[in-house]
Amino acid sequence: MPTARSAPGAALVNDQILVVGGECDNGRTFNQNEAYDTKTDRWVALASPVGRHGFGGASLGDGAYFAGGNKGCGGGDMTDELLLFRLR
């Protein structure tokens, strides 16, 4: 994985493993989002909305959904936002 981190969300979509967000990096949550393509053995960067950690992911069709999580380090800034990544 290009960006080492803890507590990201992850989901498998169309032979790609998405790794989203993560726990604190110099006082901020990671906003790096990356996908590993199992067919080409390559990582690609995805759009980087606000960072978060402590959440899960699920896939449905060509989309990966990441719900909730924490926008701050350690706790106290929970969100109910839903992130959607569509892969084709």
C-alpha positions, 0 to 999 in steps of 0.5 A: 500500500503506498500510504502506510496508516492504521484504522482505514476502511476497506472494500472489494469492488470489481477486483479492486481493493479500496483502502480509504482514510485512516487514523492520525497523521501529524494530528489529522486523519488521512484523506488518502484513498487508494485502490489496488487492482488485483489484475494489474498488480498496481495501486491508483490514487482516488479522490480525496474528500475529507479524511476519517477513520474508524469506519467500515466499507461495503460494496454493491455493484460497481460502488463502494460505500463508506459510512460514518467514522470519525473526522478527528484524531482519537474521537469526538468528531463523528460524522454520519456522512456517506462516501461513495466511490464508483469504479468501472 
